[in-house]
């Protein structure tokens, strides 16, 4: 997933209405001021960072459990790269306790 923020004219971006609780809005405004960003840019940066964090966590989980995620033909693992959905599923599976993993695998084998 490419979550890099590209430079785009503000007028080219679709307008979005967002409803936030007052306390969260205040916190975002405060952080935007500290980081010298607009409120919009602060929200956008945090959303992008959250998706990158999820992707990195899924890759770390995959490596810990012996499922290396690489591009096809690159690195030591000849297996094709996992899709975002596969990474997310693997991440959730790896977060389960071993007994739940075993129960799920048992159900899937039937």
C-alpha positions in Angstrom: 0.0 0.0 0.0 1.4 3.4 -1.0 0.5 5.8 1.8 3.0 8.5 0.9 1.5 11.9 0.9 2.1 13.6 -2.4 2.0 17.3 -3.0 -1.4 18.2 -4.5 -3.1 21.5 -4.9 -5.7 21.9 -2.1 -8.3 22.7 -4.7 -7.8 19.3 -6.3 -8.5 17.4 -3.1 -12.1 16.3 -2.4 -13.7 18.1 0.6 -14.6 15.8 3.5 -16.8 16.6 6.5 -15.5 15.1 9.7 -17.4 15.1 13.0 -15.1 14.8 16.1 -15.7 14.9 19.8 -14.7 18.3 21.2 -11.9 16.9 23.4 -10.4 15.0 20.4 -10.6 18.1 18.2 -8.9 20.2 20.9 -6.1 17.7 21.1 -5.7 17.6 17.4 -5.6 21.4 17.2 -3.0 21.5 20.0 -0.8 18.9 18.3 -1.2 20.7 14.9 0.1 23.9 16.5 3.0 22.1 18.2 3.9 20.4 14.9 3.4 23.7 12.9 0.8 22.1 10.6 -2.7 22.9 9.6 -5.4 20.9 11.4 -6.1 19.1 8.1 -2.4 18.2 7.6 -2.2 16.9 11.2 -5.2 14.6 10.7 -3.8 13.4 7.4 -0.3 12.7 8.7 -1.7 10.7 11.6 -4.0 8.6 9.4 -1.1 7.8 7.0 1.1 7.0 10.0 -1.5 4.6 11.4 -1.7 2.7 8.1 2.1 2.5 7.9 2.2 1.3 11.5 -0.4 -1.5 10.7 1.6 -2.6 7.7 4.9 -2.6 9.6 3.3 -4.6 12.5 1.9 -7.2 10.0 5.3 -7.6 8.5 7.0 -7.9 11.9 4.4 -10.5 12.9 5.0 -12.4 9.7 8.7 -12.4 10.2 8.4 -13.6 13.8 6.2 -16.5 12.8 8.4 -17.5 9.9 6.3 -16.1 7.0 8.6 -13.6 5.3 6.8 -11.0 3.2 8.9 -10.1 0.2 8.4 -9.0 -3.3 8.4 -11.9 -5.8 11.9 -12.9 -6.8 13.6 -10.7 -4.2 15.2 -11.8 -1.0 15.5 -15.3 0.3 11.8 -16.2 0.1 10.6 -17.0 -3.4 7.0 -16.8 -2.3 4.9 -14.0 -3.8 4.2 -10.9 -1.7 1.1 -10.9 0.5 -1.8 -8.7 -0.3 -3.0 -6.1 2.3 -5.9 -8.3 3.2 -3.6 -11.3 3.7 -1.3 -9.3 5.9 -4.2 -8.1 8.0 -5.6 -11.6 8.4 -2.2 -12.9 9.3 -1.7 -10.1 11.8 -5.1 -11.0 13.5 -4.2 -14.7 13.4 -0.8 -14.1 15.0 -2.4 -12.0 17.7 -4.6 -14.9 18.8 -3.6 -17.2 21.6 -2.2 -20.6 20.3 -5.4 -22.5 21.4 -7.6 -20.2 19.3 -5.2 -20.5 16.3 -5.4 -24.3 16.6 -9.2 -24.2 16.8 -9.5 -21.9 13.8 -7.2 -24.1 11.8 -9.2 -27.2 12.8 -12.4 -25.5 11.6 -10.8 -24.4 8.3 -9.5 -27.9 7.5 -13.1 -29.4 7.6 
